[in-house]
Each structure stands twice: as C-alpha cells, then as structure tokens.
Amino acid sequence: TIAPPVKTRGTENDDVRRFFPWLPKWLDVNVVVPIGATIVVIIVGIVVICVALSRRSRGPEQTRLR
C-alpha cells in the first residue's frame, strides 16, 4: 500500500492533482482506485478459472519428470 500524499491545502483532491494533473476535477481518486482494483481482481479470477477448466477438459497430463 502506498501512503496518501501529505495534505498541504484545504481540499484533498488538490494534492492528488499535483501528481496527476491530467485527472478531471469531478473524478474522486478514493472511489476510482478501489473500483479499478476490483475490476483487475475479477479479470484475473476469470482467467484463472478458464485456464483451470481448459486443463481439466484435456484429461490427466504427465506431470512426472523423467
């Protein structure tokens, strides 16, 4: 986890805008970051499930080293 920037002004979004000036004013970083992390976790979970199902459908594989 990365610590939030130190607040130097009155509003909390001003400090974030200093590091990311291209972000729109209406965007709340405290909402976007958890939503983005949730989307990444869901995508990784879907990929893991698809890989597990595709390996199971091929039958048992030889995993022993020769």
N, C-alpha and C positions, 0 to 999 in steps of 0.2 A: 504494500500500500504506500502510495506517495502522499506525504503530508500536504494539506492545502496551503496556498501561499499566505503569507502574513498580511493581515488587513492593515492597509495604511490610509484608506479613505473611508468615507461614510457607507458606501454600498459595497456589498460583497462581490458583485459582478465586475466592478472596475478592476480589481486585482487580476481576475481571470482574463479580462480584455487586454491587460498589459502583456500577457504571454501569448494570447491567441487573438490578435486584433481583427482577424477575418470573421470571427463569430458574429452572427446577428445579435442585436440588442435584446430581442424577445426570447432568445434561447437560454434556458436555465441549465447550466452545466450539472447542477446537482440532480437533475432529472435525466438528462441525456446519458450520463456515464452509466448508471445502473441499467437503463434500458438497453444500451449498447452491449453491456456485459451479458445481459440475459439473452440477447439475440445470438451472440457468439456461442454461449453455452448450449443453446438449443441446436444450432447448426452443427457443432461438434458432436453432440449426442446423436443426431440423425445420422451423421457419417459413421460413427462407431456402430450403431445398430445395423446399418446397411452392410458394413464390412463383416460383421459377425454373422448376419443371415446369409450372405453370399458364401462364406466359408463353410457354413453348416450344410448348405444345399449341395456342395460338391462331394460330400461324404468324408470319411476319415482320411486324413493325409498322413504320409510317412513323416514323422517329426523326429525320429531317432537318427542320430548322426552315425555314419558308417566309418 
